[in-house]
Amino acid sequence: MTTPKFSKDILDFFNKLEHHNDRDWFNDHKKEFKTLEAKAKEAYKFIYESLNTHDLVDGFKLFRIYRDVRFSKNKLPYKTHFGGSFKRKKPELRGGYYVHIQPNNKSFIATGFWEPNKEDLLRIRREFEQDDQEIRAIINDNTFKSVWGKFVGDELKTAPRDFDKDHPAIDLIRKKQYIFTKNYTDKEVISDDFLNDVNTSFKTIRPFFDYMSDVLTTNLNGETII
């Protein structure tokens, strides 16, 4: 069986859509899009199956191409990328994976915690307030950093309420998201090795996920809450 992949045709289609982002053009090319979408789903399914060789992922979601423009200043009706997410099995496993395919070297993968609820965010911050050595050892590991670099995402300009702005771990505490990303060129995305590289990169995040899952399933005394 041939390993699926993201083809150049997918990138070419989104390039055209970017210049013809209207319903008439899309409807005229909808059959072509559906063919490309089916191929993309096979690639996302391959990533899902690969993830489940070393993790427990409940399923994956390929986001629809239609944009919700109700509350957006950008009224263009269609996205010009594929985006797919993969969620780990709750409640014992936390975190998620995301794969974004967009032309002009804008593709990337991401992993971590996009929008932790307020209870989880407080729990994470309290953990870092109590002890930040373990998380720093994980994210500063040379192999880890070579793949994922540093945290990205939104953060407060100062300390959250009830936290000391001069705390040694304030750089971690003030974050609102705990995300890592890795960028890819168009050439890399359409290569035969891309899906395997995505899986290998995601596998490297595991120490971070194991640590964060332990934090989010226990209280500050280390007692389970699930």
Backbone bond lengths (Angstrom), bond angles and torsions (degrees), N, CA, C in turn:
res aa  C-N    CA-C-N  psi(-1)  N-CA   C-N-CA  omega(-1)  CA-C   N-CA-C  phi
1 M - - - 1.460 - - 1.540 109.80 -
2 T 1.328 116.83 132.67 1.453 121.80 -178.59 1.530 110.34 -73.52
3 T 1.334 115.76 134.23 1.458 119.79 176.97 1.520 109.42 -69.42
4 P 1.334 118.58 129.72 1.469 119.93 178.80 1.521 111.23 -66.47
5 K 1.320 115.71 165.04 1.462 120.41 178.41 1.531 108.71 -158.97
6 F 1.301 115.15 165.57 1.457 120.85 172.95 1.528 107.19 -87.54
7 S 1.315 116.14 121.39 1.462 120.47 -174.19 1.525 111.79 -90.90
8 K 1.316 114.50 161.86 1.463 120.71 175.40 1.521 110.82 -61.11
9 D 1.337 117.07 -29.74 1.465 120.73 179.12 1.533 111.24 -59.04
10 I 1.331 116.90 -34.69 1.462 120.31 179.07 1.523 110.27 -65.59
11 L 1.323 116.70 -45.84 1.457 120.42 179.41 1.529 110.75 -64.97
12 D 1.328 116.32 -40.35 1.465 120.22 179.46 1.528 110.82 -63.11
13 F 1.322 116.91 -40.50 1.464 120.02 179.87 1.527 111.00 -62.20
14 F 1.314 116.89 -44.83 1.459 119.52 -179.09 1.531 111.20 -67.99
15 N 1.315 117.41 -31.47 1.462 119.76 174.84 1.526 110.61 -63.01
16 K 1.321 116.52 -42.05 1.464 120.39 178.11 1.525 110.96 -67.76
17 L 1.328 115.56 -41.55 1.461 119.72 -179.59 1.523 111.34 -62.64
18 E 1.322 116.29 -34.28 1.464 119.90 179.49 1.528 111.35 -61.80
19 H 1.325 116.38 -30.18 1.464 120.59 -179.56 1.530 113.02 -95.86
20 H 1.332 116.27 -8.35 1.472 120.55 179.68 1.526 109.22 -136.30
21 N 1.323 115.78 53.25 1.462 119.69 -173.85 1.527 110.38 -84.58
22 D 1.342 114.22 74.36 1.466 120.27 177.88 1.524 108.31 -146.53
23 R 1.309 114.94 161.61 1.473 119.89 -172.94 1.521 112.89 -67.11
24 D 1.324 118.04 -35.73 1.461 119.78 -179.18 1.532 110.92 -62.72
25 W 1.334 116.15 -48.30 1.470 118.93 -179.62 1.518 110.90 -64.17
26 F 1.324 116.68 -43.80 1.463 119.45 -177.59 1.535 110.81 -64.29
27 N 1.317 117.24 -42.82 1.460 119.74 179.72 1.526 111.51 -62.47
28 D 1.337 116.31 -34.37 1.466 119.86 177.89 1.531 111.49 -69.83
29 H 1.323 117.15 -22.44 1.464 121.79 -176.82 1.532 112.16 -116.99
30 K 1.307 116.48 18.06 1.461 119.92 -175.13 1.526 112.04 -65.96
31 K 1.310 117.29 -37.38 1.467 120.06 179.27 1.524 110.44 -61.43
32 E 1.332 116.26 -42.78 1.459 120.56 177.48 1.525 110.38 -61.90
33 F 1.339 116.11 -42.97 1.466 119.39 -179.95 1.528 110.82 -62.23
34 K 1.307 117.71 -42.97 1.464 120.76 -177.92 1.529 111.05 -62.56
35 T 1.317 116.89 -36.52 1.464 120.43 176.74 1.520 110.69 -64.62
36 L 1.338 115.97 -44.36 1.463 120.68 179.59 1.525 111.27 -68.54
37 E 1.321 116.93 -36.69 1.459 120.99 178.44 1.524 110.71 -63.36
38 A 1.323 116.47 -40.44 1.467 120.22 178.75 1.526 110.85 -62.83
39 K 1.330 116.88 -40.16 1.468 120.55 177.17 1.528 110.85 -65.67
40 A 1.336 115.67 -40.00 1.466 119.53 178.77 1.522 110.67 -63.87
41 K 1.325 117.41 -39.76 1.470 121.09 179.21 1.520 110.88 -60.40
42 E 1.322 116.75 -36.35 1.460 119.95 177.81 1.523 110.62 -64.92
43 A 1.332 116.76 -38.71 1.459 120.48 178.37 1.526 110.78 -67.22
44 Y 1.333 116.75 -42.45 1.464 120.16 177.99 1.535 110.88 -65.97
45 K 1.314 116.48 -36.31 1.463 120.10 176.87 1.525 110.62 -64.02
46 F 1.322 116.92 -38.39 1.467 121.42 177.87 1.524 110.11 -62.84
47 I 1.335 117.01 -42.21 1.468 120.61 177.18 1.521 110.03 -62.09
48 Y 1.328 116.28 -43.90 1.470 121.30 178.52 1.533 110.89 -58.39
49 E 1.309 116.47 -47.28 1.469 120.07 -179.68 1.527 110.94 -66.13
50 S 1.320 117.35 -36.74 1.466 121.15 178.26 1.522 110.88 -66.18
51 L 1.336 116.57 -42.52 1.461 120.78 177.57 1.523 111.00 -57.98
52 N 1.314 116.61 -38.61 1.457 120.38 -176.35 1.522 113.45 -76.12
53 T 1.329 117.48 -0.25 1.461 119.26 171.42 1.524 111.01 -81.32
54 H 1.344 117.40 -16.51 1.465 120.05 -179.44 1.526 113.14 -138.35
55 D 1.329 117.53 3.51 1.457 121.98 179.03 1.522 108.04 -147.87
56 L 1.323 116.88 175.50 1.459 121.69 175.44 1.523 107.97 -116.03
57 V 1.335 114.96 106.30 1.460 121.51 -177.85 1.521 108.09 -116.37
58 D 1.333 115.77 127.55 1.461 120.80 -175.03 1.523 113.38 -68.15
59 G 1.303 116.46 -34.66 1.455 120.38 -177.00 1.511 109.44 172.77
60 F 1.329 115.66 -178.04 1.462 118.53 177.80 1.520 109.20 -133.70
61 K 1.314 114.67 156.52 1.460 121.25 -179.86 1.513 108.93 -128.64
62 L 1.324 116.67 122.03 1.453 121.66 172.52 1.526 107.17 -94.45
63 F 1.310 116.30 116.35 1.463 120.25 -174.37 1.530 111.01 -69.38
64 R 1.329 115.28 147.37 1.461 121.32 -179.12 1.524 110.42 -68.79
65 I 1.317 115.64 154.94 1.455 121.04 -178.86 1.531 112.17 -77.67
66 Y 1.319 116.56 -18.01 1.460 120.19 -176.88 1.521 111.02 -76.62
67 R 1.326 116.30 130.78 1.454 121.11 179.13 1.524 110.44 -88.31
68 D 1.315 116.83 143.37 1.465 122.34 172.48 1.531 106.95 -86.91
69 V 1.316 115.93 104.06 1.472 120.23 -173.78 1.526 112.83 -99.19
70 R 1.340 117.11 5.70 1.467 119.66 -173.76 1.517 112.77 -58.93
71 F 1.326 117.31 -40.76 1.460 120.76 -175.29 1.537 111.61 -117.99
72 S 1.322 116.42 23.83 1.460 120.89 -176.73 1.531 110.69 -116.39
73 K 1.319 115.76 142.76 1.466 120.09 174.03 1.515 110.63 -70.80
74 N 1.336 116.10 -27.35 1.462 121.26 177.77 1.525 108.46 -82.63
75 K 1.307 117.38 110.27 1.464 122.05 -175.28 1.526 113.36 -98.31
76 L 1.342 117.36 10.24 1.461 118.82 176.35 1.522 109.01 -63.72
77 P 1.322 118.19 133.73 1.472 120.41 -169.98 1.524 116.01 -77.71
78 Y 1.338 118.57 -18.18 1.464 119.75 -172.08 1.528 112.31 -126.88
79 K 1.316 114.90 143.90 1.458 120.49 170.62 1.526 108.79 -73.96
80 T 1.301 116.61 153.40 1.467 120.64 178.50 1.524 109.95 -113.68
81 H 1.330 114.89 39.79 1.466 120.87 178.76 1.518 109.26 -159.87
82 F 1.312 115.93 164.39 1.462 122.51 166.12 1.523 107.99 -101.44
83 G 1.314 116.14 139.03 1.454 121.10 174.69 1.515 109.21 -134.46
84 G 1.308 116.77 132.69 1.460 121.03 179.80 1.506 111.33 -137.17
85 S 1.334 116.32 138.38 1.465 120.87 -178.54 1.523 110.79 -118.73
86 F 1.334 114.84 154.07 1.458 123.09 -178.59 1.525 107.23 -134.58
87 K 1.337 116.82 123.34 1.462 120.66 -177.54 1.515 111.07 -107.18
88 R 1.323 115.40 136.85 1.458 120.88 177.26 1.526 109.95 -76.04
89 K 1.319 115.56 158.28 1.462 121.96 -174.61 1.531 111.26 -69.75
90 K 1.308 115.94 117.71 1.465 122.01 176.64 1.522 109.51 -91.96
91 P 1.353 118.45 159.27 1.463 126.46 6.25 1.527 114.31 -89.99
92 E 1.332 117.48 -9.41 1.463 118.27 -170.94 1.527 113.20 -78.87
93 L 1.331 117.37 -24.75 1.464 121.10 -179.19 1.522 109.47 -112.98
94 R 1.315 116.52 136.11 1.464 120.64 -177.54 1.523 110.70 -124.85
95 G 1.328 114.55 158.94 1.457 120.51 179.86 1.514 111.78 103.42
96 G 1.317 116.42 172.12 1.454 120.61 -179.13 1.513 111.72 -156.20
97 Y 1.337 114.79 170.88 1.459 122.79 -178.89 1.526 109.05 -123.73
98 Y 1.320 116.77 152.03 1.467 120.80 179.51 1.524 108.59 -144.52
99 V 1.344 115.88 139.41 1.464 122.03 177.81 1.523 108.35 -127.08
100 H 1.331 115.98 123.41 1.464 123.84 -174.41 1.517 108.89 -119.15
101 I 1.337 117.02 121.16 1.456 122.26 -177.71 1.522 109.05 -115.62
102 Q 1.342 115.88 114.02 1.462 121.77 -176.58 1.518 108.93 -147.75
103 P 1.339 117.74 137.83 1.465 120.00 -177.67 1.528 113.06 -69.79
104 N 1.325 114.34 174.43 1.471 123.30 179.23 1.521 111.59 65.89
105 N 1.351 114.32 38.96 1.471 122.08 173.82 1.525 112.90 62.20
106 K 1.330 116.56 33.18 1.454 121.47 -179.42 1.532 112.59 -107.71
107 S 1.309 117.09 9.63 1.463 119.71 178.92 1.528 110.30 -76.98
108 F 1.311 115.23 149.71 1.463 119.51 177.70 1.521 109.83 -160.17
109 I 1.319 114.88 163.60 1.459 120.80 168.93 1.523 107.18 -117.97
110 A 1.315 115.62 153.98 1.463 120.27 -178.91 1.517 108.95 -142.77
111 T 1.315 114.83 156.06 1.451 119.90 -179.90 1.514 109.41 -156.08
112 G 1.311 116.54 155.23 1.455 120.19 179.53 1.507 112.60 128.47
113 F 1.339 115.03 -136.64 1.458 121.56 -173.93 1.525 108.55 -129.51
114 W 1.354 115.78 102.51 1.456 121.77 -174.68 1.531 111.70 -74.29
115 E 1.327 115.95 -53.18 1.460 120.60 -175.60 1.531 110.08 -135.36
116 P 1.330 117.74 70.47 1.470 117.93 177.74 1.517 110.55 -61.98
117 N 1.346 115.95 137.84 1.465 117.75 178.14 1.522 109.18 -66.59
118 K 1.317 116.52 167.84 1.465 119.82 -171.60 1.527 112.28 -63.15
119 E 1.340 117.27 -32.29 1.467 119.53 178.39 1.524 110.88 -68.58
120 D 1.336 116.57 -44.89 1.468 120.21 178.98 1.524 110.86 -65.69
121 L 1.337 117.03 -40.76 1.455 120.34 -179.22 1.529 110.84 -63.31
122 L 1.320 116.37 -41.62 1.467 120.09 178.07 1.526 110.50 -64.67
123 R 1.332 116.18 -41.88 1.468 120.11 180.00 1.536 110.48 -61.92
124 I 1.321 117.15 -42.63 1.459 121.06 178.76 1.526 110.43 -62.56
125 R 1.317 115.24 -46.26 1.468 119.36 -178.61 1.525 111.66 -63.40
126 R 1.325 116.66 -40.66 1.468 119.37 179.01 1.531 110.79 -65.00
127 E 1.317 116.52 -35.75 1.469 120.02 177.41 1.527 110.32 -63.24
128 F 1.322 116.37 -46.23 1.464 119.72 179.40 1.523 111.32 -66.24
129 E 1.319 115.92 -33.22 1.461 119.76 177.07 1.520 110.71 -65.01
130 Q 1.320 115.90 -37.72 1.458 121.07 -178.19 1.521 112.41 -77.03
131 D 1.349 116.13 -41.20 1.472 120.38 -177.57 1.518 108.81 -161.93
132 D 1.326 116.81 116.46 1.462 120.24 -179.98 1.526 112.76 -108.76
133 Q 1.322 117.80 5.91 1.466 120.49 -175.57 1.529 112.19 -68.09
134 E 1.325 116.89 -41.81 1.461 119.60 -175.96 1.524 111.52 -67.85
135 I 1.323 117.01 -44.87 1.466 118.92 -179.87 1.523 110.68 -64.97
136 R 1.327 117.44 -37.71 1.470 119.68 179.90 1.531 110.90 -67.74
137 A 1.317 117.06 -36.21 1.468 119.89 177.95 1.527 110.62 -63.15
138 I 1.333 116.23 -36.67 1.473 120.47 -179.69 1.517 110.97 -70.08
139 I 1.340 117.11 -51.92 1.466 119.75 -172.96 1.530 112.77 -77.82
140 N 1.328 117.02 -14.34 1.466 120.31 177.70 1.527 112.76 -98.62
141 D 1.329 117.05 0.59 1.459 120.44 175.47 1.530 109.73 -60.52
142 N 1.305 117.30 136.75 1.464 120.83 -173.66 1.520 113.19 -61.17
143 T 1.334 117.30 -42.61 1.466 120.09 178.84 1.517 110.61 -64.83
144 F 1.313 116.55 -43.85 1.462 121.43 179.11 1.531 110.05 -59.80
145 K 1.311 116.74 -48.89 1.470 121.40 -176.97 1.520 112.20 -65.58
146 S 1.336 116.89 -31.93 1.458 119.67 -179.30 1.524 111.80 -65.68
147 V 1.329 116.46 -25.86 1.465 121.45 179.02 1.526 111.47 -93.20
148 W 1.324 116.78 -46.53 1.462 121.02 -167.23 1.523 115.29 -110.29
149 G 1.297 118.71 -14.69 1.458 118.70 -179.76 1.516 111.92 66.88
150 K 1.342 115.85 -134.65 1.463 121.54 -176.40 1.523 111.43 -109.36
151 F 1.346 115.27 166.45 1.457 120.64 173.79 1.528 110.77 -55.83
152 V 1.333 115.99 143.53 1.456 121.89 167.82 1.530 107.16 -126.11
153 G 1.316 116.12 171.24 1.459 119.61 179.25 1.517 112.51 120.95
154 D 1.321 115.55 175.64 1.463 121.64 -177.06 1.525 111.07 -74.37
155 E 1.328 114.46 150.38 1.457 120.01 175.69 1.521 109.55 -151.84
156 L 1.321 116.16 159.17 1.449 121.88 176.63 1.526 110.01 -74.82
157 K 1.328 116.09 155.08 1.460 120.08 176.72 1.522 111.55 -77.47
158 T 1.323 115.77 -23.44 1.455 120.20 179.64 1.530 108.82 -135.94
159 A 1.308 116.77 -165.45 1.468 120.44 -176.91 1.521 111.10 -75.22
160 P 1.332 117.79 146.08 1.466 120.20 171.41 1.530 109.74 -64.14
161 R 1.321 115.95 162.52 1.464 120.50 178.49 1.532 110.72 -56.90
162 D 1.315 115.65 137.20 1.473 123.85 177.74 1.525 113.68 73.17
163 F 1.333 116.68 15.77 1.460 120.32 174.21 1.533 108.82 -120.28
164 D 1.312 115.50 145.87 1.453 122.14 -178.87 1.537 110.08 -76.47
165 K 1.332 116.46 122.38 1.467 119.89 -178.52 1.526 112.45 -66.71
166 D 1.326 116.93 -15.92 1.458 120.87 179.27 1.535 112.89 -101.50
167 H 1.318 116.33 10.87 1.466 119.47 179.67 1.535 109.71 -63.56
168 P 1.339 118.68 140.91 1.470 121.52 -179.44 1.533 114.21 -57.84
169 A 1.332 116.61 -24.46 1.466 119.87 -178.43 1.530 111.93 -103.08
170 I 1.335 117.39 19.91 1.459 119.43 -175.40 1.524 111.83 -62.87
171 D 1.336 118.33 -26.77 1.468 120.56 177.48 1.527 111.49 -62.69
172 L 1.324 117.03 -30.43 1.467 121.84 176.47 1.523 111.59 -88.27
173 I 1.316 116.70 -37.82 1.459 122.23 -175.02 1.526 111.92 -66.13
174 R 1.312 117.67 -35.71 1.466 119.52 -174.92 1.529 113.38 -79.70
175 K 1.319 117.36 -5.19 1.466 119.65 178.83 1.527 111.02 -70.33
176 K 1.330 115.26 144.53 1.466 122.15 176.61 1.524 111.09 -103.07
177 Q 1.328 115.88 -17.54 1.457 122.72 178.01 1.532 107.88 -136.28
178 Y 1.327 115.07 151.95 1.465 120.27 178.74 1.525 107.37 -127.46
179 I 1.330 115.28 86.83 1.460 122.33 -169.12 1.527 110.29 -126.21
180 F 1.331 114.23 144.36 1.456 121.23 169.88 1.528 108.32 -122.38
181 T 1.320 117.25 144.25 1.457 120.93 178.26 1.528 110.47 -132.46
182 K 1.321 115.01 156.73 1.469 121.94 175.48 1.521 107.64 -138.87
183 N 1.321 117.04 126.15 1.461 122.03 -175.41 1.527 111.79 -93.53
184 Y 1.341 114.77 153.88 1.462 121.14 179.33 1.522 110.62 -135.84
185 T 1.319 115.84 146.77 1.462 121.88 173.24 1.530 109.36 -82.07
186 D 1.319 116.03 164.89 1.466 120.10 175.99 1.525 110.86 -59.55
187 K 1.327 115.76 -40.54 1.466 120.14 -179.62 1.523 110.86 -61.00
188 E 1.314 116.93 -40.27 1.467 121.00 179.12 1.526 111.21 -67.94
189 V 1.322 116.74 -39.68 1.470 121.11 -176.76 1.526 111.51 -62.92
190 I 1.317 117.51 -39.33 1.471 119.75 -176.08 1.531 112.46 -91.92
191 S 1.333 117.19 4.22 1.464 120.15 179.20 1.529 110.93 -75.82
192 D 1.329 115.70 160.21 1.464 120.69 179.81 1.525 112.16 -67.33
193 D 1.319 117.89 -22.36 1.463 121.72 -175.15 1.529 113.72 -92.35
194 F 1.337 117.46 -4.23 1.467 119.85 -170.78 1.528 112.89 -59.02
195 L 1.314 118.36 -50.74 1.466 120.44 -175.81 1.525 111.58 -63.34
196 N 1.318 117.07 -37.00 1.463 119.59 177.09 1.521 111.40 -68.39
197 D 1.344 116.82 -35.94 1.459 119.70 177.46 1.525 110.56 -66.58
198 V 1.329 116.61 -39.29 1.467 120.51 176.65 1.520 110.14 -59.31
199 N 1.314 116.77 -47.45 1.462 120.21 -179.27 1.523 112.06 -64.18
200 T 1.332 116.99 -42.39 1.466 120.61 178.26 1.518 111.32 -62.65
201 S 1.325 116.44 -40.93 1.465 120.84 178.34 1.520 110.99 -64.30
202 F 1.319 116.63 -44.23 1.462 120.31 178.55 1.531 110.90 -63.58
203 K 1.315 116.66 -35.36 1.461 120.17 179.11 1.528 111.16 -63.06
204 T 1.335 116.43 -31.52 1.459 121.57 -178.80 1.526 112.39 -68.81
205 I 1.335 117.41 -20.23 1.468 120.55 -178.13 1.526 111.80 -78.04
206 R 1.307 117.79 -9.45 1.465 121.73 -169.79 1.539 114.56 -54.50
207 P 1.339 121.40 -43.40 1.469 118.73 179.04 1.532 112.44 -57.66
208 F 1.326 116.84 -37.41 1.463 121.27 177.68 1.524 110.57 -65.31
209 F 1.328 116.99 -45.25 1.464 120.47 179.70 1.525 111.80 -66.01
210 D 1.327 117.00 -39.85 1.469 119.38 178.77 1.521 110.43 -61.41
211 Y 1.320 116.02 -43.26 1.466 120.35 179.90 1.534 110.97 -65.67
212 M 1.316 117.44 -48.75 1.466 120.68 -177.53 1.524 111.82 -66.84
213 S 1.309 117.13 -34.71 1.468 119.81 177.01 1.517 110.70 -65.12
214 D 1.324 116.31 -39.82 1.463 120.61 177.11 1.525 110.21 -63.09
215 V 1.328 117.02 -43.27 1.470 120.92 178.88 1.525 110.93 -60.80
216 L 1.324 116.23 -46.06 1.463 120.47 -172.16 1.526 113.78 -81.63
217 T 1.304 117.28 -3.88 1.470 119.64 176.57 1.531 111.64 -113.65
218 T 1.336 116.43 10.68 1.462 120.87 177.23 1.530 109.68 -136.97
219 N 1.338 115.88 163.83 1.450 119.03 172.45 1.529 109.64 -91.29
220 L 1.319 117.31 -175.78 1.460 120.25 -176.18 1.527 112.56 -67.15
221 N 1.334 117.48 -15.54 1.443 121.55 175.24 1.520 112.49 -88.78
222 G 1.333 116.60 -0.71 1.461 120.47 -179.28 1.509 114.27 82.97
223 E 1.343 116.71 12.93 1.471 121.10 -179.76 1.538 109.16 -89.64
224 T 1.314 116.96 137.83 1.451 120.63 -177.22 1.527 111.94 -64.08
225 I 1.322 115.94 145.85 1.460 121.01 177.63 1.527 111.00 -120.64
226 I 1.330 116.40 12.40 1.468 119.43 178.17 1.529 109.98 -117.30
